[in-house]
């Protein structure tokens, strides 16, 4: 498995933990971020943890992009239109 696949699998694991936290009270997603950062990084020091966090962000970005494309296809819209609709949820 290459580094990109590892990042994307970690991102899916994090999203799965988020999905399983129905009421938003579990510490598990936050704990998982820390665990994944260590796993994806190159060591237990601050530099390795930062590398792991950046790898996780890259994985989340890739997975979010794939979800955006699928959502747009499912709704018959462009990715830009879909992203604009999502942005209104956070406005």
JORA-V533053 format. One line per field, one symbol per residue. ss: DSSP state (@ for helix, = for strand, . for the rest). psi: psi as a letter, one per 30 degrees, with the letter a starting at -180 (. if undefined). A space follows every 50 residues. Layout:
ss=???
psi=???
This chain:
ss=..@@@@@@@@@@@@@@@@@@.......@@@@@@@@@@@@@.....@@@@@ @@@@@@@@@@@@@@@@@@@@@@@@@...@@@@@@@@@@@..
psi=kleeeeeeeeeeeeeeeeefieggfkfeeeeeeeeeeeefaglfleeeee eeeeeeeeeeeeeeeeeeeeeeeefhlleeeeeeeefffg.
